[in-house]
Amino acid sequence: MRGLATISPSTRNWNPIASNNIPTYQSNVNHHQNIYFRIHLGTNSSSEKVKPLSSFALNPSKSPNQPIEKDTKPPLVVVGSANADIYVEIDRLPKEGETISAKSGQTLAGGKGANQAVCGGKLAYPTYFVGQVGEDAHGKLISEALEDGGVHIDYLRTVSDAPTGHAVVMLQSDGQNSIIIVGGANMSYWPNNLSDENLEIVKNAGILLLQREIPDSVNIQVAKAARNAGVPVILDAGGVDSPIPRELVATVDILSPNETELARLTSMPTEDFEQIKKAVGKCHEMGVKQVLVKLGAKGSALFTEGEAPIRQPIISAPKVVDTTGAGDTFTAAFAVALVEGKSRKECLEFAAAAASLCVQVKGAIPSMPERKSVLHLVQSY
């Protein structure tokens, strides 16, 4: 596949083959003109990120005789995990020492990073995924799912010495789930130092979306590159349960935990909204200016330091089938709305609509909604 990054077992150097697929911010207008887009990260002008609007080619290598298609949207870049999700449907979780039978089993593409990338792609926004899979059937499953979702996989790397990451998803009849993750290629054989060439796609992003299912060292490198280039960074707190390194926190514009993750990160209770506000205050003390909290059935809330929180109720689904991909859908949809210039309230509404559609379908990636459906729900609820 054109542009697929490969790794040598002996050197383990990351070498993306097709550098001409990278979106650049050289304007195709007169050199004395500048085109800008503005991402609102707060109400004050000092908190807004402003950078030139990009122009980049989509699959320019397909035919040198065909005109190159241009896209003026700076891409969503997702750096993160890709898993094969092994679903088992059960009536209840087994007790300690107990063996129970599953009603069915199925393997689907997933992983927080891949989920969020496909969400961006299906919302018709140009999206790149940076991640790793093994040389196995699960890796092929994920590659195909990403491409089918409209995601550019020029920076999806294949490693030979580790299997594709996978997860066992125990799905109960009420749609709730418990998940056990095996990191595999997500956690192994990343380059110790990513080169400038490797980071070029991050530097040219409109927004960067991270999670915690890959090494913190990788997240820190890409987040620093994004921050230095003026690219907003959203960190989904889902993944490993260790404290977030201060070096990573310092580069994040928006931290997005759910209630459980917020409690774990702050060592504070999050049983009600007042407790959540106090826990978010501790995040502000850590240096994070904005915290986007996913509250499950209670909706969501965006906390900006020094401002009143913006609350968003859920958009009720007729039937909840599977909540596995709901959080990833919400975060990615919020990122897409933000990079498109919507207000923070509009971003929350768009994300809530996307999550409502997601929970009505089994599987993470298969449940990611199309843009048309999300917009229709936003307008009709």
Secondary structure, 3 states (H helix, E strand, C coil): CCCCEEECCCCCCEECCCHHHCCECCCCCCCCCCCEEEEECCCCHHHEEEEECCEEECCCCCCCCCCCCEECCCCEEEECCCEEEEEEEECCCCCCCCCCCCCEEEEEEECHHHHHHHHHHHCCCCEEEEEEEECCHHHHHHHHHHHHCCCEEEEEEEECCCCCEEEEEEEECCCCEEEEEECHHHCCCCCCCCCHHHHHHHHCCCEEEEEECCCHHHHHHHHHHHHHCCCCEEEEEEECCCCCCHHHHCCCCEEECEHHHHHHHHCCCCCCHHHHHHHHHHHHHHCCCEEEEECHHHCEEEEECCCCCEEECCCCCCCCCCCCCHHHHHHHHHHHHHHCCCCHHHHHHHHHHHHHHHCCCCCCHHHCCCHHHHHHHHHHC
